[in-house]
Amino acid sequence: MPIELDSSYGPLINGVFELSGKDVFPAIDPATGKHLANIHYCTTDDVARAVSAAENTYPAWRSFGQKDRVELINKLAGIGRGHGAIG
């Protein structure tokens, strides 16, 4: 099942892809050479906000416990495999 992609992506901060900066680079499918999307380079502010978001989220992530975190990561990997995103 094909995945619908947006034409551009920025950093994922607090669960939201944010478009930032003017400079982009292409995301290319290595198997086909097809252009998939443009990826915005992060600004210094983007990095600061991403680090802050990660620091704020860490206590909740840690509270899941190791077993729950492993199960969640495996579930996400399974979703990726189902979409052909992970080999």
MODAQUI-V484732 format. One record per backbone hydrogen bond with DSSP energy under -0.5 kcal/mol. NH is the residue of the N-H (numbers start at 0). CO is the residue of the C=O. Records with the same first field share a line. If there is no record, write none. Layout:
# MODAQUI-V484732
NH = CO / CO
This chain:
# MODAQUI-V484732
4 = 2
8 = 37
10 = 17
12 = 10 / 15
15 = 12
17 = 10 / 15
24 = 38
26 = 36
27 = 25
28 = 33
29 = 27
31 = 28
32 = 28
35 = 26
36 = 26
37 = 6
38 = 24
39 = 8 / 37
40 = 22
46 = 42
47 = 43
48 = 44
49 = 45
50 = 46
51 = 47
52 = 48
53 = 49
54 = 50
55 = 51
56 = 52
57 = 53
58 = 54
59 = 56
60 = 56
61 = 57
62 = 58
63 = 59 / 60
64 = 61
68 = 64
69 = 65
70 = 66
71 = 67
72 = 68
73 = 69
74 = 70
75 = 71
76 = 72
77 = 73
78 = 74
79 = 75
80 = 76
81 = 77
82 = 78
83 = 80
84 = 79
85 = 79
